[in-house]
Amino acid sequence: PYFVELDRSRYQTLEVKRFTARLDIDKSGHVTHATFEPQLPVAIDYQLTQDAESWLFLPSVGNGRPRLAHVELPIVF
């Protein structure tokens, strides 16, 4: 499990309280692409995308080497 820090004060107008972040993570553990479902308002989607790009994960490893990964992360407010 991963714990992701979000500044909830920036999302006070968010009506959806449960959604999924679909993240592409590079070999160094940085998020390179993020999408969210269900579809969120444009301003909220933009802010979440900016936040997600600052998240850092342990990289996925295969055969002893870091590799690209696609992760679905449930988020609940």
N, C-alpha and C positions, 0 to 999 in steps of 0.2 A: 504493500500500500504506500501511496505517496500523500503527503500533506502539502496542499497548495495554499499559500496565503493570498487572500483577496481583500482589498480595502472595501468592505461592505458599504461604506458611506457613499461610494461612487455608484452604487447599484441600487439605491433606494427606490427608484421608479420601476425596477425590474419586476414584472408581474409573474414571470415564470420562476419558480423557486427550485426547480430540478431540471437539469439539462446535461447533455453529454458533450465533452470537448474531445474532438478527434484531432490528435496531434501527430505530426511527423517530427521525429527526434533524430538528430544527426549522430555521428560517431562520438562526438564529445559530450553528448547529453543535452544540447541546446535545442529548443523548439524552433523548427524552420518553417512550419506551416500549421495553422490552427483553424478549425471550423467548429461551429457549434450547432447542435440540434436539440430542440426544435429551433427553427429560424427565429432570431432575436431582432429587435429594432436596430437599425443601422448604427446609431450612436453607441448603443450598448455593445453590439458585435465588434465595433471598432476598438472600444476600450478594452474588452476582454481579449481581443487579438493582441493588442499592445502589451497587456499584462502577461499573456501566455508566452510571448516571445522573450520575456525576462526570466521565465522559469528554467531551472536546471535539474536534470534527472541523471541518475546513474545510467551510463550507456548500456544498451543491450549488448550481450557478448555471445558470439558463436565461434566455436573452435578456438577459443582463447583470444579472439580478436574483437574489438568493438565493431558494431555494425549499425546500420540505419534501422529505425523501428517505427512502427505505426501503433499508437496507443489510443484507446478509448477510455477517457477518464470521466466518471460520473461526478457532477458537481451539484451540491445541495446547499441552498442558502437558508 
